[in-house]
Amino acid sequence: MTRSASASALPPHGEGVAGDAVIQKSLEDAWPADLAAADEHTLLEAGRDLLRADATGIGRSKWPSLFGAPDHAIAPAFATARFRVQAAVARRNGSPNRAVVHLVWAGADRGGTYTDRRITDWYFTRTSTKGASTWTPQPST
């Protein structure tokens, strides 16, 4: 029996930036869009920023409720030089006012070990005040 190559087959680990588009398409195919485009854009931007802050330490002060006060900062686990988001989607999480941003990323830890296709999820809730809605990240549990 001959197995044909699947269009959603993931590239080999270490493929680099060249494989990111395939990972993105695979993620989108597996998890179809279900949010308004503006909400998805807002959530993806916030999810990427949160991941960067969590992994590298850059921008943690923007979310003191998630990362604590700057004077209590924990050293970042990943170097900024080789950090990148490979793919990301934002989708509903059980209701129209809850969402999850699913990120696939690559990075080198402080010991220099580089790994791609790491996975992180950030969860958000939407609140509305005076007609304007805001997506708020939720602390990890």
The first five atom37 places (N, CA, C, CB, O) and aatype in JSON, in Angstrom:
{
  "aatype": [12, 16, 1, 15, 0, 15, 0, 15, 0, 10, 14, 14, 8, 7, 6, 7, 19, 0, 7, 3, 0, 19, 9, 5, 11, 15, 10, 6, 3, 0, 17, 14, 0, 3, 10, 0, 0, 0, 3, 6, 8, 16, 10, 10, 6, 0, 7, 1, 3, 10, 10, 1, 0, 3, 0, 16, 7, 9, 7, 1, 15, 11, 17, 14, 15, 10, 13, 7, 0, 14, 3, 8, 0, 9, 0, 14, 0, 13, 0, 16, 0, 1, 13, 1, 19, 5, 0, 0, 19, 0, 1, 1, 2, 7, 15, 14, 2, 1, 0, 19, 19, 8, 10, 19, 17, 0, 7, 0, 3, 1, 7, 7, 16, 18, 16, 3, 1, 1, 9, 16, 3, 17, 18, 13, 16, 1, 16, 15, 16, 11, 7, 0, 15, 16, 17, 16, 14, 5, 14, 15, 16],
  "atom_mask": [
    [1, 1, 1, 1, 1],
    [1, 1, 1, 1, 1],
    [1, 1, 1, 1, 1],
    [1, 1, 1, 1, 1],
    [1, 1, 1, 1, 1],
    [1, 1, 1, 1, 1],
    [1, 1, 1, 1, 1],
    [1, 1, 1, 1, 1],
    [1, 1, 1, 1, 1],
    [1, 1, 1, 1, 1],
    [1, 1, 1, 1, 1],
    [1, 1, 1, 1, 1],
    [1, 1, 1, 1, 1],
    [1, 1, 1, 0, 1],
    [1, 1, 1, 1, 1],
    [1, 1, 1, 0, 1],
    [1, 1, 1, 1, 1],
    [1, 1, 1, 1, 1],
    [1, 1, 1, 0, 1],
    [1, 1, 1, 1, 1],
    [1, 1, 1, 1, 1],
    [1, 1, 1, 1, 1],
    [1, 1, 1, 1, 1],
    [1, 1, 1, 1, 1],
    [1, 1, 1, 1, 1],
    [1, 1, 1, 1, 1],
    [1, 1, 1, 1, 1],
    [1, 1, 1, 1, 1],
    [1, 1, 1, 1, 1],
    [1, 1, 1, 1, 1],
    [1, 1, 1, 1, 1],
    [1, 1, 1, 1, 1],
    [1, 1, 1, 1, 1],
    [1, 1, 1, 1, 1],
    [1, 1, 1, 1, 1],
    [1, 1, 1, 1, 1],
    [1, 1, 1, 1, 1],
    [1, 1, 1, 1, 1],
    [1, 1, 1, 1, 1],
    [1, 1, 1, 1, 1],
    [1, 1, 1, 1, 1],
    [1, 1, 1, 1, 1],
    [1, 1, 1, 1, 1],
    [1, 1, 1, 1, 1],
    [1, 1, 1, 1, 1],
    [1, 1, 1, 1, 1],
    [1, 1, 1, 0, 1],
    [1, 1, 1, 1, 1],
    [1, 1, 1, 1, 1],
    [1, 1, 1, 1, 1],
    [1, 1, 1, 1, 1],
    [1, 1, 1, 1, 1],
    [1, 1, 1, 1, 1],
    [1, 1, 1, 1, 1],
    [1, 1, 1, 1, 1],
    [1, 1, 1, 1, 1],
    [1, 1, 1, 0, 1],
    [1, 1, 1, 1, 1],
    [1, 1, 1, 0, 1],
    [1, 1, 1, 1, 1],
    [1, 1, 1, 1, 1],
    [1, 1, 1, 1, 1],
    [1, 1, 1, 1, 1],
    [1, 1, 1, 1, 1],
    [1, 1, 1, 1, 1],
    [1, 1, 1, 1, 1],
    [1, 1, 1, 1, 1],
    [1, 1, 1, 0, 1],
    [1, 1, 1, 1, 1],
    [1, 1, 1, 1, 1],
    [1, 1, 1, 1, 1],
    [1, 1, 1, 1, 1],
    [1, 1, 1, 1, 1],
    [1, 1, 1, 1, 1],
    [1, 1, 1, 1, 1],
    [1, 1, 1, 1, 1],
    [1, 1, 1, 1, 1],
    [1, 1, 1, 1, 1],
    [1, 1, 1, 1, 1],
    [1, 1, 1, 1, 1],
    [1, 1, 1, 1, 1],
    [1, 1, 1, 1, 1],
    [1, 1, 1, 1, 1],
    [1, 1, 1, 1, 1],
    [1, 1, 1, 1, 1],
    [1, 1, 1, 1, 1],
    [1, 1, 1, 1, 1],
    [1, 1, 1, 1, 1],
    [1, 1, 1, 1, 1],
    [1, 1, 1, 1, 1],
    [1, 1, 1, 1, 1],
    [1, 1, 1, 1, 1],
    [1, 1, 1, 1, 1],
    [1, 1, 1, 0, 1],
    [1, 1, 1, 1, 1],
    [1, 1, 1, 1, 1],
    [1, 1, 1, 1, 1],
    [1, 1, 1, 1, 1],
    [1, 1, 1, 1, 1],
    [1, 1, 1, 1, 1],
    [1, 1, 1, 1, 1],
    [1, 1, 1, 1, 1],
    [1, 1, 1, 1, 1],
    [1, 1, 1, 1, 1],
    [1, 1, 1, 1, 1],
    [1, 1, 1, 1, 1],
    [1, 1, 1, 0, 1],
    [1, 1, 1, 1, 1],
    [1, 1, 1, 1, 1],
    [1, 1, 1, 1, 1],
    [1, 1, 1, 0, 1],
    [1, 1, 1, 0, 1],
    [1, 1, 1, 1, 1],
    [1, 1, 1, 1, 1],
    [1, 1, 1, 1, 1],
    [1, 1, 1, 1, 1],
    [1, 1, 1, 1, 1],
    [1, 1, 1, 1, 1],
    [1, 1, 1, 1, 1],
    [1, 1, 1, 1, 1],
    [1, 1, 1, 1, 1],
    [1, 1, 1, 1, 1],
    [1, 1, 1, 1, 1],
    [1, 1, 1, 1, 1],
    [1, 1, 1, 1, 1],
    [1, 1, 1, 1, 1],
    [1, 1, 1, 1, 1],
    [1, 1, 1, 1, 1],
    [1, 1, 1, 1, 1],
    [1, 1, 1, 1, 1],
    [1, 1, 1, 0, 1],
    [1, 1, 1, 1, 1],
    [1, 1, 1, 1, 1],
    [1, 1, 1, 1, 1],
    [1, 1, 1, 1, 1],
    [1, 1, 1, 1, 1],
    [1, 1, 1, 1, 1],
    [1, 1, 1, 1, 1],
    [1, 1, 1, 1, 1],
    [1, 1, 1, 1, 1],
    [1, 1, 1, 1, 1]
  ],
  "atom_positions": [
    [[0.84, -1.17, 0.0], [0.0, 0.0, 0.0], [0.89, 1.24, 0.0], [-0.96, 0.0, 1.21], [1.78, 1.36, 0.84]],
    [[0.65, 2.13, -0.93], [1.42, 3.36, -1.03], [0.65, 4.5, -0.39], [1.75, 3.69, -2.51], [-0.53, 4.71, -0.66]],
    [[1.32, 5.21, 0.47], [0.68, 6.33, 1.16], [1.05, 7.62, 0.46], [1.09, 6.37, 2.65], [2.23, 7.91, 0.27]],
    [[0.05, 8.41, 0.09], [0.34, 9.68, -0.58], [0.65, 10.73, 0.47], [-0.85, 10.12, -1.46], [0.19, 10.66, 1.61]],
    [[1.43, 11.7, 0.06], [1.79, 12.78, 0.98], [0.57, 13.65, 1.23], [2.96, 13.62, 0.42], [-0.14, 14.01, 0.29]],
    [[0.34, 13.98, 2.46], [-0.79, 14.82, 2.83], [-0.39, 16.29, 2.73], [-1.27, 14.49, 4.26], [0.74, 16.66, 3.06]],
    [[-1.33, 17.11, 2.27], [-1.05, 18.54, 2.16], [-0.82, 19.16, 3.53], [-2.2, 19.26, 1.45], [-0.19, 20.21, 3.64]],
    [[-1.34, 18.52, 4.58], [-1.18, 19.09, 5.91], [-0.01, 18.46, 6.68], [-2.46, 18.91, 6.7], [0.15, 18.74, 7.87]],
    [[0.79, 17.62, 6.03], [1.94, 17.02, 6.7], [2.88, 18.12, 7.18], [2.69, 16.03, 5.76], [3.2, 19.05, 6.45]],
    [[3.31, 17.99, 8.43], [4.19, 19.0, 8.99], [5.61, 18.84, 8.48], [4.17, 18.93, 10.51], [6.05, 17.72, 8.2]],
    [[6.32, 19.94, 8.35], [7.72, 19.86, 7.93], [8.55, 19.22, 9.03], [8.28, 21.26, 7.57], [8.12, 19.18, 10.19]],
    [[9.73, 18.74, 8.71], [10.58, 18.14, 9.74], [11.02, 19.2, 10.75], [11.81, 17.46, 9.1], [11.13, 20.38, 10.42]],
    [[11.28, 18.76, 11.98], [11.81, 19.68, 12.99], [13.09, 20.3, 12.44], [12.08, 18.96, 14.35], [13.87, 19.64, 11.74]],
    [[13.31, 21.56, 12.76], [14.52, 22.24, 12.32], [14.43, 22.82, 10.93], [0.0, 0.0, 0.0], [15.42, 23.35, 10.42]],
    [[13.27, 22.74, 10.29], [13.09, 23.25, 8.93], [13.31, 24.75, 8.87], [11.69, 22.9, 8.42], [13.68, 25.28, 7.82]],
    [[13.08, 25.43, 9.97], [13.26, 26.88, 9.99], [12.05, 27.61, 9.46], [0.0, 0.0, 0.0], [10.96, 27.04, 9.36]],
    [[12.24, 28.86, 9.13], [11.15, 29.74, 8.68], [10.43, 29.14, 7.47], [11.69, 31.13, 8.34], [9.24, 29.37, 7.3]],
    [[11.13, 28.4, 6.64], [10.53, 27.81, 5.44], [9.35, 26.9, 5.77], [11.59, 27.03, 4.67], [8.44, 26.76, 4.95]],
    [[9.34, 26.29, 6.93], [8.26, 25.38, 7.3], [7.09, 26.04, 8.01], [0.0, 0.0, 0.0], [6.06, 25.4, 8.22]],
    [[7.23, 27.3, 8.38], [6.2, 27.96, 9.18], [4.85, 28.07, 8.46], [6.67, 29.34, 9.56], [3.81, 27.9, 9.09]],
    [[4.85, 28.35, 7.17], [3.59, 28.47, 6.42], [2.81, 27.15, 6.43], [3.87, 28.91, 4.96], [1.58, 27.16, 6.52]],
    [[3.51, 26.04, 6.35], [2.85, 24.73, 6.38], [2.25, 24.48, 7.77], [3.86, 23.6, 6.01], [1.14, 23.95, 7.88]],
    [[2.97, 24.86, 8.8], [2.45, 24.7, 10.16], [1.21, 25.58, 10.34], [3.54, 25.07, 11.21], [0.21, 25.14, 10.91]],
    [[1.26, 26.82, 9.85], [0.11, 27.73, 9.95], [-1.1, 27.14, 9.23], [0.46, 29.12, 9.35], [-2.2, 27.13, 9.78]],
    [[-0.91, 26.66, 8.01], [-2.03, 26.1, 7.24], [-2.6, 24.87, 7.94], [-1.58, 25.73, 5.82], [-3.82, 24.69, 7.99]],
    [[-1.75, 24.03, 8.46], [-2.19, 22.84, 9.18], [-3.03, 23.21, 10.39], [-0.99, 21.99, 9.61], [-4.06, 22.58, 10.66]],
    [[-2.6, 24.23, 11.11], [-3.33, 24.7, 12.29], [-4.7, 25.25, 11.88], [-2.52, 25.77, 13.03], [-5.7, 24.96, 12.53]],
    [[-4.74, 26.05, 10.83], [-6.0, 26.61, 10.34], [-6.94, 25.52, 9.83], [-5.74, 27.64, 9.24], [-8.15, 25.59, 10.07]],
    [[-6.41, 24.53, 9.13], [-7.24, 23.43, 8.63], [-7.83, 22.61, 9.78], [-6.42, 22.52, 7.72], [-8.97, 22.16, 9.7]],
    [[-7.05, 22.41, 10.83], [-7.49, 21.6, 11.96], [-8.48, 22.35, 12.86], [-6.29, 21.17, 12.78], [-9.28, 21.72, 13.56]],
    [[-8.42, 23.68, 12.84], [-9.22, 24.48, 13.76], [-9.83, 25.66, 13.01], [-8.37, 24.97, 14.97], [-9.29, 26.76, 13.06]],
    [[-10.94, 25.44, 12.3], [-11.53, 26.5, 11.45], [-11.89, 27.77, 12.24], [-12.78, 25.96, 10.76], [-12.26, 27.71, 13.41]],
    [[-11.78, 28.89, 11.57], [-12.06, 30.2, 12.17], [-13.5, 30.28, 12.66], [-11.78, 31.32, 11.16], [-14.42, 29.79, 12.01]],
    [[-13.68, 30.9, 13.83], [-15.02, 31.08, 14.37], [-15.18, 32.41, 15.12], [-15.34, 29.93, 15.3], [-16.14, 32.58, 15.88]],
    [[-14.27, 33.33, 14.91], [-14.33, 34.65, 15.52], [-14.41, 35.71, 14.42], [-13.1, 34.9, 16.44], [-13.99, 35.48, 13.29]],
    [[-14.94, 36.87, 14.77], [-14.92, 38.0, 13.84], [-13.46, 38.34, 13.56], [-15.68, 39.24, 14.43], [-12.6, 38.21, 14.43]],
    [[-13.18, 38.78, 12.34], [-11.8, 39.07, 11.93], [-11.12, 40.08, 12.86], [-11.79, 39.61, 10.5], [-9.94, 39.92, 13.18]],
    [[-11.84, 41.1, 13.3], [-11.25, 42.11, 14.19], [-10.87, 41.49, 15.54], [-12.22, 43.28, 14.41], [-9.81, 41.78, 16.08]],
    [[-11.75, 40.63, 16.08], [-11.44, 39.96, 17.34], [-10.25, 39.04, 17.17], [-12.66, 39.16, 17.84], [-9.36, 39.01, 18.02]],
    [[-10.22, 38.29, 16.08], [-9.1, 37.38, 15.84], [-7.79, 38.15, 15.76], [-9.32, 36.57, 14.56], [-6.79, 37.73, 16.35]],
    [[-7.79, 39.26, 15.04], [-6.57, 40.08, 14.9], [-6.1, 40.59, 16.27], [-6.83, 41.27, 13.95], [-4.92, 40.5, 16.59]],
    [[-7.04, 41.12, 17.06], [-6.71, 41.64, 18.39], [-6.13, 40.53, 19.28], [-7.96, 42.25, 19.05], [-5.12, 40.73, 19.95]],
    [[-6.79, 39.38, 19.27], [-6.34, 38.26, 20.1], [-4.98, 37.72, 19.66], [-7.36, 37.15, 20.07], [-4.14, 37.4, 20.49]],
    [[-4.77, 37.61, 18.35], [-3.47, 37.12, 17.87], [-2.34, 38.05, 18.26], [-3.5, 36.94, 16.36], [-1.26, 37.6, 18.66]],
    [[-2.57, 39.35, 18.14], [-1.54, 40.3, 18.54], [-1.24, 40.19, 20.03], [-1.98, 41.74, 18.19], [-0.08, 40.17, 20.43]],
    [[-2.29, 40.12, 20.84], [-2.1, 40.0, 22.28], [-1.43, 38.67, 22.64], [-3.44, 40.13, 23.02], [-0.54, 38.63, 23.49]],
    [[-1.85, 37.59, 22.0], [-1.27, 36.27, 22.26], [0.22, 36.23, 21.95], [0.0, 0.0, 0.0], [1.01, 35.69, 22.72]],
    [[0.59, 36.8, 20.81], [2.02, 36.85, 20.44], [2.82, 37.67, 21.45], [2.2, 37.44, 19.02], [3.91, 37.28, 21.87]],
    [[2.26, 38.83, 21.83], [2.95, 39.69, 22.8], [3.09, 38.99, 24.16], [2.18, 41.02, 22.98], [4.14, 39.07, 24.8]],
    [[2.03, 38.3, 24.59], [2.1, 37.57, 25.86], [3.12, 36.45, 25.81], [0.73, 37.0, 26.22], [3.89, 36.25, 26.76]],
    [[3.14, 35.71, 24.72], [4.12, 34.64, 24.59], [5.54, 35.19, 24.64], [3.9, 33.86, 23.29], [6.4, 34.65, 25.34]],
    [[5.78, 36.27, 23.9], [7.12, 36.88, 23.9], [7.48, 37.34, 25.31], [7.18, 38.08, 22.9], [8.61, 37.13, 25.77]],
    [[6.54, 37.96, 26.0], [6.8, 38.43, 27.38], [7.09, 37.25, 28.3], [5.6, 39.23, 27.92], [8.01, 37.31, 29.11]],
    [[6.31, 36.2, 28.17], [6.5, 35.03, 29.03], [7.83, 34.34, 28.76], [5.36, 34.05, 28.83], [8.56, 34.01, 29.7]],
    [[8.15, 34.13, 27.49], [9.36, 33.37, 27.14], [10.64, 34.18, 27.27], [9.24, 32.87, 25.73], [11.65, 33.66, 27.74]],
    [[10.61, 35.45, 26.85], [11.85, 36.23, 26.79], [11.94, 37.33, 27.84], [11.99, 36.84, 25.44], [13.02, 37.89, 28.07]],
    [[10.82, 37.65, 28.48], [10.81, 38.73, 29.46], [10.47, 40.09, 28.87], [0.0, 0.0, 0.0], [10.17, 41.02, 29.62]],
    [[10.51, 40.22, 27.56], [10.26, 41.51, 26.91], [8.77, 41.84, 26.97], [10.75, 41.49, 25.44], [7.94, 41.11, 26.42]],
    [[8.44, 42.94, 27.63], [7.06, 43.41, 27.7], [6.26, 42.91, 28.88], [0.0, 0.0, 0.0], [5.05, 43.13, 28.92]],
    [[6.88, 42.26, 29.82], [6.12, 41.74, 30.97], [5.45, 42.85, 31.78], [7.04, 40.94, 31.87], [4.4, 42.62, 32.38]],
    [[6.03, 44.03, 31.8], [5.46, 45.12, 32.6], [4.08, 45.53, 32.11], [6.39, 46.32, 32.57], [3.33, 46.16, 32.86]],
    [[3.73, 45.2, 30.89], [2.41, 45.53, 30.34], [1.3, 44.72, 31.03], [2.39, 45.26, 28.83], [0.14, 45.14, 31.03]],
    [[1.65, 43.57, 31.62], [0.68, 42.69, 32.27], [1.13, 42.33, 33.69], [0.49, 41.41, 31.43], [1.47, 41.17, 33.95]],
    [[1.14, 43.3, 34.61], [1.6, 42.98, 35.97], [0.73, 41.95, 36.67], [1.65, 44.25, 36.8], [1.21, 41.23, 37.54]],
    [[-0.55, 41.87, 36.31], [-1.41, 40.88, 36.97], [-1.04, 39.45, 36.55], [-2.88, 41.15, 36.63], [-1.36, 38.5, 37.27]],
    [[-0.38, 39.3, 35.41], [0.04, 37.98, 34.96], [1.47, 37.64, 35.34], [-0.11, 37.88, 33.47], [1.78, 36.5, 35.68]],
    [[2.34, 38.64, 35.3], [3.77, 38.4, 35.49], [4.33, 38.97, 36.78], [4.53, 38.96, 34.36], [5.51, 38.77, 37.08]],
    [[3.51, 39.67, 37.56], [3.98, 40.24, 38.81], [4.67, 41.58, 38.61], [0.0, 0.0, 0.0], [4.87, 42.03, 37.48]],
    [[5.02, 42.18, 39.69], [5.7, 43.47, 39.66], [7.1, 43.31, 39.08], [5.77, 44.09, 41.08], [7.74, 42.28, 39.28]],
    [[7.57, 44.32, 38.34], [8.91, 44.23, 37.73], [10.02, 43.92, 38.71], [9.23, 45.51, 37.04], [11.01, 43.28, 38.34]],
    [[9.88, 44.37, 39.98], [10.94, 44.09, 40.95], [10.92, 42.65, 41.46], [10.82, 45.05, 42.13], [11.8, 42.24, 42.21]],
    [[9.9, 41.88, 41.05], [9.82, 40.47, 41.41], [9.98, 39.58, 40.17], [8.49, 40.17, 42.1], [9.55, 38.43, 40.17]],
    [[10.59, 40.11, 39.15], [10.7, 39.41, 37.86], [11.53, 38.14, 37.97], [11.31, 40.34, 36.82], [12.54, 38.07, 38.68]],
    [[11.08, 37.15, 37.25], [11.81, 35.89, 37.12], [12.61, 35.97, 35.83], [10.84, 34.64, 37.13], [12.1, 36.47, 34.82]],
    [[13.82, 35.49, 35.84], [14.66, 35.54, 34.64], [13.98, 34.8, 33.49], [16.06, 34.93, 34.92], [13.44, 33.7, 33.7]],
    [[13.99, 35.38, 32.3], [13.37, 34.71, 31.15], [14.1, 33.41, 30.81], [13.35, 35.63, 29.94], [15.31, 33.3, 30.98]],
    [[13.33, 32.45, 30.32], [13.91, 31.14, 30.01], [14.46, 31.05, 28.6], [12.87, 30.08, 30.21], [15.24, 30.15, 28.3]],
    [[14.06, 31.98, 27.72], [14.46, 31.88, 26.31], [15.14, 33.14, 25.83], [13.25, 31.59, 25.44], [14.82, 34.25, 26.26]],
    [[16.09, 32.97, 24.93], [16.82, 34.08, 24.34], [15.94, 34.79, 23.32], [18.13, 33.59, 23.68], [15.14, 34.15, 22.64]],
    [[16.09, 36.09, 23.21], [15.29, 36.85, 22.24], [15.78, 36.64, 20.81], [15.33, 38.33, 22.58], [14.99, 36.74, 19.87]],
    [[17.05, 36.35, 20.64], [17.64, 36.27, 19.3], [17.04, 35.16, 18.44], [19.12, 36.07, 19.42], [16.88, 35.36, 17.23]],
    [[16.72, 34.03, 18.99], [16.23, 32.91, 18.18], [14.78, 32.56, 18.46], [17.08, 31.7, 18.41], [14.32, 31.47, 18.14]],
    [[14.06, 33.5, 19.06], [12.65, 33.29, 19.37], [11.79, 33.71, 18.18], [12.25, 34.09, 20.64], [12.02, 34.77, 17.59]],
    [[10.81, 32.87, 17.82], [9.85, 33.28, 16.78], [8.57, 32.47, 16.92], [10.46, 33.09, 15.37], [8.58, 31.31, 17.34]],
    [[7.47, 33.11, 16.57], [6.18, 32.43, 16.5], [6.09, 31.81, 15.12], [4.98, 33.42, 16.79], [6.21, 32.5, 14.11]],
    [[5.88, 30.5, 15.07], [5.79, 29.78, 13.81], [4.38, 29.82, 13.23], [6.23, 28.35, 14.0], [4.21, 29.88, 12.01]],
    [[3.38, 29.79, 14.09], [1.99, 29.79, 13.64], [1.11, 30.15, 14.83], [1.58, 28.41, 13.04], [1.49, 29.95, 15.98]],
    [[-0.07, 30.69, 14.53], [-1.0, 31.05, 15.6], [-2.42, 31.14, 15.07], [-0.59, 32.39, 16.25], [-2.64, 31.57, 13.94]],
    [[-3.37, 30.74, 15.9], [-4.8, 30.93, 15.61], [-5.48, 31.37, 16.9], [-5.45, 29.62, 15.04], [-5.06, 31.02, 18.0]],
    [[-6.53, 32.15, 16.74], [-7.38, 32.55, 17.86], [-8.77, 31.99, 17.57], [-7.41, 34.12, 18.05], [-9.3, 32.16, 16.48]],
    [[-9.34, 31.32, 18.56], [-10.64, 30.67, 18.38], [-11.48, 30.83, 19.64], [-10.46, 29.17, 18.03], [-10.95, 31.09, 20.72]],
    [[-12.79, 30.66, 19.48], [-13.68, 30.67, 20.64], [-13.31, 29.53, 21.57], [-15.16, 30.57, 20.2], [-12.78, 28.5, 21.16]],
    [[-13.62, 29.74, 22.83], [-13.35, 28.71, 23.83], [-14.6, 28.48, 24.66], [-12.14, 29.1, 24.73], [-14.66, 28.85, 25.84]],
    [[-15.6, 27.87, 24.04], [-16.82, 27.51, 24.76], [-17.94, 28.53, 24.72], [0.0, 0.0, 0.0], [-19.1, 28.15, 24.91]],
    [[-17.64, 29.8, 24.49], [-18.68, 30.82, 24.41], [-18.14, 32.0, 23.6], [-19.13, 31.28, 25.84], [-16.94, 32.11, 23.39]],
    [[-19.05, 32.88, 23.15], [-18.59, 34.05, 22.37], [-17.72, 35.01, 23.17], [-19.79, 34.79, 21.83], [-17.02, 35.84, 22.59]],
    [[-17.75, 34.92, 24.49], [-16.96, 35.82, 25.33], [-15.72, 35.19, 25.93], [-17.82, 36.35, 26.43], [-15.1, 35.75, 26.84]],
    [[-15.37, 34.03, 25.43], [-14.13, 33.36, 25.85], [-13.38, 32.92, 24.59], [-14.43, 32.13, 26.79], [-13.99, 32.47, 23.62]],
    [[-12.08, 33.06, 24.63], [-11.26, 32.68, 23.47], [-9.94, 32.09, 23.93], [-11.02, 33.89, 22.55], [-9.51, 32.29, 25.07]],
    [[-9.32, 31.37, 23.02], [-7.98, 30.83, 23.26], [-7.12, 31.2, 22.05], [-8.03, 29.28, 23.49], [-7.56, 31.11, 20.9]],
    [[-5.9, 31.59, 22.32], [-4.91, 31.81, 21.26], [-3.93, 30.66, 21.36], [-4.18, 33.22, 21.39], [-3.25, 30.48, 22.37]],
    [[-3.88, 29.88, 20.29], [-3.01, 28.7, 20.23], [-1.78, 29.09, 19.41], [-3.76, 27.45, 19.6], [-1.91, 29.45, 18.24]],
    [[-0.61, 29.0, 20.01], [0.63, 29.42, 19.36], [1.61, 28.25, 19.24], [1.28, 30.57, 20.13], [1.78, 27.46, 20.17]],
    [[2.23, 28.17, 18.1], [3.32, 27.22, 17.87], [4.55, 28.09, 17.68], [3.05, 26.26, 16.61], [4.54, 29.02, 16.89]],
    [[5.62, 27.78, 18.42], [6.77, 28.67, 18.39], [8.09, 27.92, 18.52], [6.65, 29.69, 19.49], [8.13, 26.73, 18.82]],
    [[9.16, 28.66, 18.27], [10.5, 28.1, 18.33], [11.38, 29.03, 19.15], [11.09, 27.89, 16.89], [11.18, 30.24, 19.17]],
    [[12.36, 28.44, 19.84], [13.27, 29.27, 20.61], [14.42, 28.48, 21.19], [0.0, 0.0, 0.0], [14.36, 27.26, 21.32]],
    [[15.46, 29.21, 21.55], [16.63, 28.62, 22.2], [16.57, 29.0, 23.68], [17.97, 29.12, 21.55], [16.43, 30.17, 24.03]],
    [[16.66, 27.99, 24.54], [16.63, 28.28, 25.97], [17.97, 28.86, 26.42], [16.3, 27.0, 26.78], [18.91, 28.98, 25.62]],
    [[18.06, 29.23, 27.69], [19.29, 29.87, 28.19], [20.5, 28.95, 28.08], [19.11, 30.29, 29.63], [21.64, 29.43, 28.07]],
    [[20.27, 27.66, 28.01], [21.38, 26.71, 27.84], [21.8, 26.55, 26.39], [0.0, 0.0, 0.0], [22.78, 25.87, 26.1]],
    [[21.04, 27.19, 25.47], [21.39, 27.13, 24.05], [20.67, 26.04, 23.27], [0.0, 0.0, 0.0], [20.88, 25.92, 22.06]],
    [[19.82, 25.26, 23.92], [19.09, 24.21, 23.22], [17.94, 24.81, 22.43], [18.57, 23.14, 24.21], [17.06, 25.45, 23.01]],
    [[17.96, 24.62, 21.13], [16.93, 25.17, 20.25], [15.89, 24.09, 19.97], [17.56, 25.69, 18.92], [16.22, 22.96, 19.62]],
    [[14.62, 24.46, 20.13], [13.52, 23.55, 19.85], [12.43, 24.31, 19.12], [12.98, 22.91, 21.15], [12.09, 25.43, 19.49]],
    [[11.89, 23.7, 18.09], [10.75, 24.3, 17.39], [9.49, 23.51, 17.69], [11.01, 24.36, 15.86], [9.54, 22.46, 18.33]],
    [[8.38, 24.01, 17.22], [7.05, 23.44, 17.42], [6.67, 23.3, 18.9], [6.97, 22.09, 16.75], [5.99, 22.35, 19.29]],
    [[7.12, 24.24, 19.69], [6.65, 24.32, 21.08], [5.21, 24.85, 21.01], [7.59, 25.26, 21.98], [4.87, 25.57, 20.08]],
    [[4.39, 24.51, 21.98], [2.98, 24.92, 21.96], [2.63, 25.64, 23.25], [2.06, 23.7, 21.75], [2.96, 25.19, 24.34]],
    [[1.95, 26.77, 23.09], [1.46, 27.54, 24.23], [0.05, 28.02, 23.91], [2.41, 28.74, 24.56], [-0.23, 28.43, 22.79]],
    [[-0.83, 27.97, 24.89], [-2.18, 28.51, 24.77], [-2.36, 29.64, 25.77], [-3.25, 27.41, 24.98], [-1.98, 29.51, 26.93]],
    [[-2.94, 30.74, 25.31], [-3.33, 31.84, 26.18], [-4.83, 31.97, 26.11], [-2.62, 33.18, 25.78], [-5.41, 31.95, 25.02]],
    [[-5.47, 32.09, 27.27], [-6.93, 32.17, 27.36], [-7.35, 33.61, 27.67], [-7.48, 31.2, 28.43], [-6.69, 34.31, 28.44]],
    [[-8.47, 34.02, 27.07], [-8.97, 35.38, 27.21], [-10.47, 35.38, 27.5], [-8.67, 36.2, 25.94], [-11.19, 34.46, 27.11]],
    [[-10.92, 36.42, 28.2], [-12.35, 36.66, 28.36], [-12.64, 38.06, 27.82], [-12.81, 36.51, 29.86], [-11.8, 38.96, 27.88]],
    [[-13.85, 38.2, 27.28], [-14.25, 39.5, 26.75], [-15.2, 40.16, 27.74], [-14.94, 39.36, 25.35], [-16.14, 39.54, 28.23]],
    [[-14.92, 41.42, 28.03], [-15.8, 42.21, 28.87], [-16.23, 43.43, 28.06], [-15.11, 42.63, 30.21], [-15.49, 43.92, 27.21]],
    [[-17.41, 43.91, 28.35], [-17.91, 45.09, 27.65], [-18.2, 46.19, 28.64], [-19.19, 44.76, 26.84], [-18.83, 45.96, 29.68]],
    [[-17.74, 47.38, 28.32], [-17.99, 48.56, 29.14], [-18.35, 49.71, 28.23], [-16.75, 48.9, 30.02], [-17.58, 50.08, 27.34]],
    [[-19.53, 50.28, 28.45], [-19.99, 51.42, 27.67], [-19.92, 51.15, 26.17], [-19.17, 52.66, 28.01], [-19.53, 52.02, 25.39]],
    [[-20.3, 49.94, 25.77], [-20.35, 49.6, 24.35], [-19.03, 49.15, 23.74], [0.0, 0.0, 0.0], [-19.01, 48.67, 22.61]],
    [[-17.95, 49.29, 24.46], [-16.65, 48.85, 23.95], [-16.27, 47.53, 24.61], [-15.55, 49.93, 24.21], [-16.42, 47.37, 25.82]],
    [[-15.79, 46.61, 23.81], [-15.39, 45.33, 24.39], [-13.87, 45.22, 24.44], [-15.98, 44.16, 23.58], [-13.15, 45.78, 23.61]],
    [[-13.4, 44.5, 25.44], [-11.98, 44.31, 25.67], [-11.71, 42.83, 25.93], [-11.48, 45.19, 26.85], [-12.44, 42.18, 26.67]],
    [[-10.66, 42.32, 25.32], [-10.22, 40.94, 25.59], [-9.15, 41.0, 26.67], [-9.67, 40.23, 24.27], [-8.15, 41.7, 26.53]],
    [[-9.38, 40.27, 27.75], [-8.46, 40.26, 28.89], [-7.82, 38.89, 29.05], [-9.18, 40.67, 30.17], [-8.53, 37.89, 29.17]],
    [[-6.48, 38.82, 29.06], [-5.83, 37.51, 29.26], [-6.07, 37.01, 30.67], [-4.32, 37.6, 28.98], [-6.16, 37.78, 31.63]],
    [[-6.18, 35.71, 30.78], [-6.42, 35.06, 32.06], [-5.13, 34.42, 32.57], [-7.55, 34.0, 31.94], [-4.35, 33.89, 31.78]],
    [[-4.91, 34.47, 33.87], [-3.69, 33.84, 34.4], [-3.71, 32.34, 34.16], [-3.54, 34.12, 35.91], [-4.78, 31.72, 34.14]],
    [[-2.54, 31.75, 33.96], [-2.46, 30.29, 33.81], [-2.79, 29.65, 35.15], [-1.04, 29.83, 33.31], [-2.51, 30.2, 36.22]],
    [[-3.39, 28.49, 35.07], [-3.74, 27.81, 36.31], [-2.91, 26.57, 36.49], [-5.21, 27.46, 36.35], [-3.06, 25.87, 37.48]]
  ]
}
